[in-house]
Amino acid sequence: MNQSLQLRLNVMPIFFGLLLFVLFFPGSAGATPASDEFIRGYATAILQRDFQITAEKLNVQSGVIYIRGLEASDDVRDRLKSSLSSIEGVRQVVVAEDDQLPPTVGKADIATEVNVFLPRDLLFKSLLADPRWPHFSVSYQQYLQNSQLEGVGSATFGETFSFYRFGGPWNSQMEVGLQAGVFSIFDMDADSHDLVNADYYVALPLSLKKDNFSAMARIFHQSSHLGDEFLLSGQSEKRINLSYEGLDTILSYNLPFGFRIYGGGGYLFDRDPSDLKPWVAQSGLEFRSAGAWLGGSLRPVAAFDLQNFEESDWDANVSLRVGVQLENPDFLSRKLQILIEYYNGSSPNGQFYARDPVEFIGLGFHFFYD
């Protein structure tokens, strides 16, 4: 039997077994939707770390965070409300200077119209299985039945930054920012681990969040470059001058029990080559366990991303990732995910977009700040 086919038959049951374990075992172990206690623990860590505010001043009822006896400047109040409002499941943030808070809070009491430069967190959370989401990562990928590559190293450098947050329509929050990333792959079977392909990406996103709903619209640029060593090796027939700008929008909603669903689409313009077809679509489902193990430092995660391109006749590009997230309750904005990865579809690496589909399974380490 072909060696790559045998590898695929061996690893696929393991992959889907882990996926089922992550999705269903935490539920049986007592994971629940974002409860008031979960929100309080998350908010307590933020208040103590960033604002030196003790937990005795904090209370949470039905998703509403109450902070009592806070004497602080308007700037501190705005930053505090901005940070706490981004916690999953939080509906309102109410601050009072004295120790008494009203038993009920109406919309007039909600302070969502904040103006914050360089907020610490992001309104629109990272898409965990998107092969082209800017973040820091390194992974090893074993290509299956590929005529040019087998062992591939992938390194990603990038991040999303928020510049300014402000009040939006319908008592929402909005922010503008910057995304940038470099996506590179290396031939690990070559003597010098040749650079095969590098894609450069930059975007200007506008994000919105209200309760469990969030959205991102962005204008972006991507260009692709073939590695010199790979080109000189004679494995590549020719270099493609792939470059384009685009617009896309993604809508996201947080579901109960740690699930999140998203979907959207986009249009490419200023395309090179000019016959590159412009329309794209994207959807996905994610799971972050509401319960964490080992004192809150180990959280099961799983993600599915589906992308369809007009250029490839709308064939499905499937990305699956499943594993665990390492986190520190004192530094909740920093997360390291260790994931088993599977991909099947058109190559996400720009120089190979017009060639045969690729399939690989791998192990990756992904670092997120949101």
N, C-alpha and C positions, 0 to 999 in steps of 0.2 A: 504494500500500500504506500502511496506517496507520503513522504515524511511530513510535509506541512498539513496534509489532510488528516494524518494520524494525530498530529498535535492538536488540531482543531477539535477532533472527536474526543480527545482526552480532557481538554480544558473547558469546553463549553458546559458540560454538566456541573463542573466546579463553580463556574461563573454564575450560572442561574441558580445553583443551590445557595450560594452566598447571597444572591439577590433576594431570594425567598426568605432566608434567615433574617436579613436586615429588615425586611418589610413586615414580617409577621411575628418574629420572636419578641421585639420590644413591646408590641401590643400586649402579648401575653404576660410580659414582665411588669406591666402596670404603667406603661407610658400613656399619658393623657394629653388632651389639648392644652394650649397655653393657659394654665390656671392662674388664679390670683397669687398663689404661693410661688409659682414659677416666675411671674412678673416681678413680685416683690424681691426675690433673690437676685434677679438680673439687675433691677433698679438699685438695690442696695449696693451691689458691687460698683456700679457706675458712680453713685453718689459718694461713696467712700474714697474711690480712687481719684476721681476728677474734681470733686468739690469739697472733700473733707466734711461731709454731712453724715451724721450717724443714723443708723436704722431706726432709732426711737422716734424720729420725726416723720417716718414714712408709713403709709397705710395704703392698701389696695383693696378696692371693692368693685366687683363686676367689671374689671378691666380699667377702672379709673384710678389713677395714682394721685393720692393726696399727700402733700408735704406741708407740715405744720411748723409754725414759728420760724420761718426763714427770713432773716434780715440780710438782704443782698442787693447789689446794684441791678439796674434793669438789664445790663449786659449779661451778668451772671445768670439772671433769671431766664433770659432768652436762650442762652446756651444750655442751661439745665433742661428746659422744656423741649428744646430741639433734640437733645440726646435721649430723653426718656420716651418721647413720642415715637421714636423709631423702633422700640421694642415690639416684637410680635405680640399681638393681642391687646395692646394698649389702645383704649378708645379716647381717653381724655387725660390731661395733666392739670391738676389744680394746686395752686400755691397760695398759702395764707401767711401773713406776717405774725398773727397771733396763734394760740394753740387750739383755737376753735375753728371747725370747718362745717359748712352747711351739710345737712344729711343728704341732700340731693343737689345735683349740679345740672344746670341747664346749658344750652348752647352758648348763651351769653357769657358764661363763665369760662369757656374753653379758650385758651390762649394758643391758637395755632398760627397766628400771623406773626411769626418770628422773623427777624432779620439777622442772620448769622454769617459771618465770613469764615471760610475754612472750617465747616463743621466736622466733627471727628468721625461721624458715621455716614452711611449712604442711604438714601431713600429707596433706591432700586437695588436689590441684592443681586449678587453674582449668579449667573447661570452655570451650574456646577458641571454639566456635561457638554456644554458648548465648546467645540474644539477651537474656536476663535474668540474666546472671552479673555481679555487682557488680565493676566495675573502672573505670579511667579510659580513656576513648576518645573519639574524634571521627571522624565519617565523613560522606561525601556519598552519598546514595542516590537513584537515578533510578527512580521508580515507573513501572511499565508498565501501560498500559490502566487507569488509575485515574481516577475521575470527579472527585475532589477535590484530589489532590496529584500533582505531577510531580517537581520537584526538592526534596529533603528533606535537611536537615542534622540529624544525630543527635549528641547529646552525652551521655555517661554519666559520672557521678561516683560513685565508691564503692570499696570494698575489703573484703577479708576479713582479720580480725585474730584471732590466737590469744592467749588470755589465760593458759592454764595447760595444761601437758603432763604426763602421768603414765603409769605403766605400766599396760597393759591385760591382758586375758586372752590366753592362748596366746602369751606373750612378745611381745605387740604394744605399740604406743604409742598413746595416746589424748590428745585435747586438746579443750577447750571454747573457744569464741570468739564473735565477733560478725561478722555481715555487714550491710552497709548500702549503699544505692545510690539514685541518682536517674537515671531514664531519660527523656530529653526529646527531642522532635523539633520542627523548625522548618520553616515553609514558606519555602523560599529564593526562590520566585517572587513572594512578596508584597513590597511596597515596604519594609516594616520587618522583614522576616524573622520573621513572626509565630510566637510559641510556639503549637504546635498541641496538644501533649499532654505531660504529665509524670506519670510513675509513681514512687511512693515505696515503697521496699522495705527491710525490716529483718528479720533472722533471727538465731536463736541456734543455731549448728551444734555438733554433737558428732561428732568425726572419729576414725577408727581407721586404723592402717596396720601391716601386717605383710608384710615382703618386698615383692613386687610387687602385693599386694592392698591396696586402701584403700576406705573407705566413709565416707559422711557422712549423718547424720540431722539434721534441723533442723525447728524450728517457726518460721513466718514470718508476716509481715503485708505486704499490698500495698494501696495505695489509688491511685486514678487521678484526675487533674484535667485538665480541658480548659482550654487557653489562652484568656485573656480576649479578646485581639485576634482570634483565630480565631473565637471565639463571636460577637463583634460583627460580624464580616465577613459573617455570614449563611450561610456554607458548611456549618455544622453544624446539623442539624435540631433536636437537643436534647442536653442534657448528661445523661450517665449517672452515677449515684452508685455507682461500682464500688469495692467494698472487701471484703476477705476476709482470714481467717487460714487457715493450712494446715500440714500435716505432710507431709514427703516424705523418702525415703531413696534414695540413689544409691550403687551399687556399682561399683567401678572395678578394672581389672586391666591392668598393663603387660605387653605382649606383646613378643616379640623384634623387632629391627630398628627400634625407635623407635615402635612402634604402641601404642595404648592403646584399650581398649574399655570402655564403661560402660553402665549401664542402671538403671532404677528407676521409682518411681511415687510418687504422693501423693494426698492427700485434702484438699479445701477445706471449711472450716466457718465459722460466723458470717458467712455470705455475704450481700452486698447488691449486686444484687437477690437475694431469697430463692430465686428459681427457677433460679439459676445452678447448673448440674450440677457435682458435686463431684470426679469422678475424673479424674486426669491420669496420663500415662505418658511416659517419656523414655528415649532410648537414643542412642548415638553412637559414633563411631570417630575417633581422632586420630592424627596422624603428626608426630613431631618427629624430624628426621634426627639419627642418632647422630653424624654427621660434620658439621663446620661449616667454612665457607670463610673466606678472608681472615684467616688467623691465629686462627680460632675466634670471629670476630665476626659471622658471617652464617650463619644456620641455616634451611634450608627447613622450612616447617610447612604442614600441611593439616588440616582438621577438618570433620566432618559431624555435625550434630545433628538428631535426629528427635523431635518432640513430638506427642502425640496427646491431645486433650481430649474428654471425654464431651460437653461443651457443643457442640462442632462435629461430633458424630456420629463421633468418632474419625478424622476426616480427618487426613492427614499434614501437619504443618508442618515444612518442610525448610529448614535453614540450612546453607549451605556457605561455607567460608572457606579461602583458599589464598594463600600468600605467603611472606615471609621474616621471620625474627626477628633483630633486631639485639641483640647482647649484648656485654658487656665481661668478659673472663675474670677481671678483678679485682673485678667487682661482679656476681656470677652471679645474685643475687636480683632484679636489675632487667633487664627485657626489654621492648623495643619491637617490636611486630609490625606490619608493613605488609601489609595483606590485601585482596585482591579478595573481595567478599562477594556472595552470592546468597541470596535468601529467597523462598519461595513457600508460602503457607498463610494461616491466620487471622491477623489483625493482632496483633502482639505488644504494640501500644500500647493500653492499657486502655480508653480511651474508644471505640475502634473495634472491640472484640472481637466485637460482634454484627453487624457489617456485612460487606460483601462481602470475600472473600479479597484479599490484596495480594501483589504480586510486584515485587521490585526487585533491581537490581544496583548495587553501590557500591564505594567505596574507603575503607578505614578505617585509622586509626592506633590501636593498642591497647597500653596500658601495663600490665604485670603485675609483681608483686613476688615471685612464687613460681617 
